Amino acid sequence: MTLVGFENVIYVFVLCVLETPPE
């Protein structure tokens, strides 16, 4: 996996966490 691909995965993961805040 390239560095850009790794950063892309982290970016998507962060978006998911921000869109679904813990109750």
PyMOL Python script that loads the backbone (N, CA, C, O; Angstrom):
from pymol import cmd

cmd.read_pdbstr("""\
ATOM      1  N   MET A   1       0.862  -1.209   0.000  1.00  0.00           N
ATOM      2  CA  MET A   1       0.000   0.000   0.000  1.00  0.00           C
ATOM      3  C   MET A   1       0.889   1.247   0.000  1.00  0.00           C
ATOM      4  O   MET A   1       1.856   1.340   0.756  1.00  0.00           O
ATOM      5  N   THR A   2       0.546   2.179  -0.845  1.00  0.00           N
ATOM      6  CA  THR A   2       1.341   3.409  -0.930  1.00  0.00           C
ATOM      7  C   THR A   2       0.982   4.354   0.200  1.00  0.00           C
ATOM      8  O   THR A   2      -0.038   4.178   0.865  1.00  0.00           O
ATOM      9  N   LEU A   3       1.818   5.355   0.416  1.00  0.00           N
ATOM     10  CA  LEU A   3       1.577   6.314   1.493  1.00  0.00           C
ATOM     11  C   LEU A   3       0.283   7.079   1.234  1.00  0.00           C
ATOM     12  O   LEU A   3      -0.488   7.345   2.155  1.00  0.00           O
ATOM     13  N   VAL A   4       0.054   7.432  -0.042  1.00  0.00           N
ATOM     14  CA  VAL A   4      -1.164   8.163  -0.390  1.00  0.00           C
ATOM     15  C   VAL A   4      -2.391   7.303  -0.098  1.00  0.00           C
ATOM     16  O   VAL A   4      -3.400   7.801   0.401  1.00  0.00           O
ATOM     17  N   GLY A   5      -2.302   6.027  -0.408  1.00  0.00           N
ATOM     18  CA  GLY A   5      -3.426   5.114  -0.159  1.00  0.00           C
ATOM     19  C   GLY A   5      -3.698   5.000   1.331  1.00  0.00           C
ATOM     20  O   GLY A   5      -4.850   4.963   1.765  1.00  0.00           O
ATOM     21  N   PHE A   6      -2.613   4.944   2.116  1.00  0.00           N
ATOM     22  CA  PHE A   6      -2.761   4.835   3.579  1.00  0.00           C
ATOM     23  C   PHE A   6      -3.423   6.082   4.134  1.00  0.00           C
ATOM     24  O   PHE A   6      -4.304   5.986   4.989  1.00  0.00           O
ATOM     25  N   GLU A   7      -3.012   7.251   3.661  1.00  0.00           N
ATOM     26  CA  GLU A   7      -3.605   8.510   4.134  1.00  0.00           C
ATOM     27  C   GLU A   7      -5.072   8.590   3.727  1.00  0.00           C
ATOM     28  O   GLU A   7      -5.892   9.153   4.452  1.00  0.00           O
ATOM     29  N   ASN A   8      -5.403   8.022   2.556  1.00  0.00           N
ATOM     30  CA  ASN A   8      -6.784   8.037   2.079  1.00  0.00           C
ATOM     31  C   ASN A   8      -7.664   7.216   3.018  1.00  0.00           C
ATOM     32  O   ASN A   8      -8.793   7.605   3.318  1.00  0.00           O
ATOM     33  N   VAL A   9      -7.138   6.069   3.482  1.00  0.00           N
ATOM     34  CA  VAL A   9      -7.900   5.212   4.394  1.00  0.00           C
ATOM     35  C   VAL A   9      -8.137   5.939   5.714  1.00  0.00           C
ATOM     36  O   VAL A   9      -9.232   5.883   6.272  1.00  0.00           O
ATOM     37  N   ILE A  10      -7.103   6.622   6.211  1.00  0.00           N
ATOM     38  CA  ILE A  10      -7.237   7.367   7.466  1.00  0.00           C
ATOM     39  C   ILE A  10      -8.266   8.484   7.298  1.00  0.00           C
ATOM     40  O   ILE A  10      -9.068   8.732   8.198  1.00  0.00           O
ATOM     41  N   TYR A  11      -8.244   9.155   6.146  1.00  0.00           N
ATOM     42  CA  TYR A  11      -9.166  10.263   5.887  1.00  0.00           C
ATOM     43  C   TYR A  11     -10.614   9.781   5.907  1.00  0.00           C
ATOM     44  O   TYR A  11     -11.480  10.417   6.508  1.00  0.00           O
ATOM     45  N   VAL A  12     -10.870   8.654   5.247  1.00  0.00           N
ATOM     46  CA  VAL A  12     -12.226   8.096   5.206  1.00  0.00           C
ATOM     47  C   VAL A  12     -12.659   7.662   6.607  1.00  0.00           C
ATOM     48  O   VAL A  12     -13.811   7.851   6.999  1.00  0.00           O
ATOM     49  N   PHE A  13     -11.709   7.072   7.361  1.00  0.00           N
ATOM     50  CA  PHE A  13     -12.017   6.610   8.713  1.00  0.00           C
ATOM     51  C   PHE A  13     -12.405   7.787   9.600  1.00  0.00           C
ATOM     52  O   PHE A  13     -13.352   7.694  10.380  1.00  0.00           O
ATOM     53  N   VAL A  14     -11.678   8.891   9.483  1.00  0.00           N
ATOM     54  CA  VAL A  14     -11.962  10.082  10.286  1.00  0.00           C
ATOM     55  C   VAL A  14     -13.332  10.642   9.924  1.00  0.00           C
ATOM     56  O   VAL A  14     -14.080  11.063  10.806  1.00  0.00           O
ATOM     57  N   LEU A  15     -13.666  10.651   8.642  1.00  0.00           N
ATOM     58  CA  LEU A  15     -14.971  11.161   8.223  1.00  0.00           C
ATOM     59  C   LEU A  15     -16.095  10.326   8.836  1.00  0.00           C
ATOM     60  O   LEU A  15     -17.109  10.864   9.280  1.00  0.00           O
ATOM     61  N   CYS A  16     -15.904   9.013   8.854  1.00  0.00           N
ATOM     62  CA  CYS A  16     -16.923   8.127   9.424  1.00  0.00           C
ATOM     63  C   CYS A  16     -17.098   8.408  10.914  1.00  0.00           C
ATOM     64  O   CYS A  16     -18.219   8.409  11.422  1.00  0.00           O
ATOM     65  N   VAL A  17     -16.002   8.644  11.604  1.00  0.00           N
ATOM     66  CA  VAL A  17     -16.064   8.902  13.048  1.00  0.00           C
ATOM     67  C   VAL A  17     -16.762  10.238  13.312  1.00  0.00           C
ATOM     68  O   VAL A  17     -17.550  10.353  14.250  1.00  0.00           O
ATOM     69  N   LEU A  18     -16.472  11.245  12.485  1.00  0.00           N
ATOM     70  CA  LEU A  18     -17.078  12.560  12.699  1.00  0.00           C
ATOM     71  C   LEU A  18     -18.561  12.534  12.362  1.00  0.00           C
ATOM     72  O   LEU A  18     -19.356  13.229  12.995  1.00  0.00           O
ATOM     73  N   GLU A  19     -18.941  11.728  11.358  1.00  0.00           N
ATOM     74  CA  GLU A  19     -20.346  11.676  10.959  1.00  0.00           C
ATOM     75  C   GLU A  19     -21.172  10.839  11.926  1.00  0.00           C
ATOM     76  O   GLU A  19     -22.395  10.973  11.979  1.00  0.00           O
ATOM     77  N   THR A  20     -20.508   9.975  12.691  1.00  0.00           N
ATOM     78  CA  THR A  20     -21.237   9.141  13.647  1.00  0.00           C
ATOM     79  C   THR A  20     -20.645   9.316  15.040  1.00  0.00           C
ATOM     80  O   THR A  20     -19.882   8.470  15.507  1.00  0.00           O
ATOM     81  N   PRO A  21     -21.003  10.426  15.705  1.00  0.00           N
ATOM     82  CA  PRO A  21     -20.488  10.694  17.050  1.00  0.00           C
ATOM     83  C   PRO A  21     -21.040   9.697  18.059  1.00  0.00           C
ATOM     84  O   PRO A  21     -22.204   9.307  17.968  1.00  0.00           O
ATOM     85  N   PRO A  22     -20.227   9.283  19.010  1.00  0.00           N
ATOM     86  CA  PRO A  22     -20.678   8.324  20.033  1.00  0.00           C
ATOM     87  C   PRO A  22     -21.759   8.921  20.927  1.00  0.00           C
ATOM     88  O   PRO A  22     -21.701  10.094  21.296  1.00  0.00           O
ATOM     89  N   GLU A  23     -22.714   8.124  21.256  1.00  0.00           N
ATOM     90  CA  GLU A  23     -23.797   8.587  22.127  1.00  0.00           C
ATOM     91  C   GLU A  23     -23.340   8.667  23.572  1.00  0.00           C
ATOM     92  O   GLU A  23     -24.122   9.039  24.447  1.00  0.00           O
TER      93      GLU A  23
END
""", "prot")
cmd.dss("prot")
cmd.show_as("cartoon", "prot")
cmd.util.cbc("prot")
cmd.orient("prot")
